[in-house]
């Protein structure tokens, strides 16, 4: 058998053993010295030289053993997580996938409540805004903070990614009356600040053509050329505080909603009203235009035939209700279930579900294919939930998977995927 120790290492070990036994008053060390072939005379100087070496070596071994056990435990946990990712995610039905009870990541860095979240259209980046006046950029796949953007002087209230083709920008709006444009390709440099609103700017959304629309407490809707910073059009709603806006898929219309308890569809080019949706009994906090994938389900709810020119809208209010409308302002369905204010709405990318969040701390998933009945309720946070966004669908050889982000008043963002 090949020796584990070299001759020198064995000699050092033998001398340490003899020194240790001498230190605890073992008298027969001379016999052991002969047995181990240690020819060095063990006087006081030699004994002190090797005294304590054995104890230190043993303590180091024990520390290494504990470290090995800790690392083995971590490896086991990581293998379990990897197994769950590789075996469970491919089995997801993308049409029916909804958030689970437990979020994959809880992103924490903000010092005040999160007001809005937005996904980069192609990269695994998520932006979150907060009343702490900052914007955080996260890697949502790994749950890591990438950078913090500072530039607004007051709470940041809304975010959106978009812009001209091949030139994705991040837009933010704030209580400081400004809209800021950030360039992700240049370390999120603040490339432009848009001024013109007379009060807090509450929402921003990019149009398909790359222009930007913003709205706020001054009751106006402004259309901006992002590249030049020029305000192309101002629509005076004369409706007071506009809390949220949502553009149509073709960018020709934008829906606004707010304190007047009415949601309005505006023609972006002419600034004229296309329809008004009247029926809520409280301030409307959020609105969302349904994607084309949802049209067949919503049309069935209203016993309607599709013509290809439809536009359906969902609105959420402080009256605890969610309402579905068509482009003419006709009420199709009222969804009842939240206990208090509804703060955010987002349609499932596959169109079958509508997800809502609110002050009752719950995430509610409504099945549009089954009379818009409540399909799932999840307690999402210890405090009220402020915003919800679906991320871009991810396609691979294993199928399609989805990701959703939800912002909360507990200063965090949660990711389900």
Helices and strands as residue ranges (DSSP letters): H 7-23, H 29-35, H 44-50, H 53-88, G 89-91, E 105-108, E 114-119, E 125-130, E 134-139, E 144-150, E 156-162, E 169-174, E 178-183, G 184-186, E 189-195, E 201-206, E 212-216, E 220-225, E 230-236, E 242-247, E 253-258, E 262-267, E 273-278, E 284-289, H 292-301, E 313-317, E 321-325, E 331-336, E 342-347, E 353-358, E 362-367, E 373-379, E 385-390, E 394-396, E 399-401, E 404-408, E 412-416
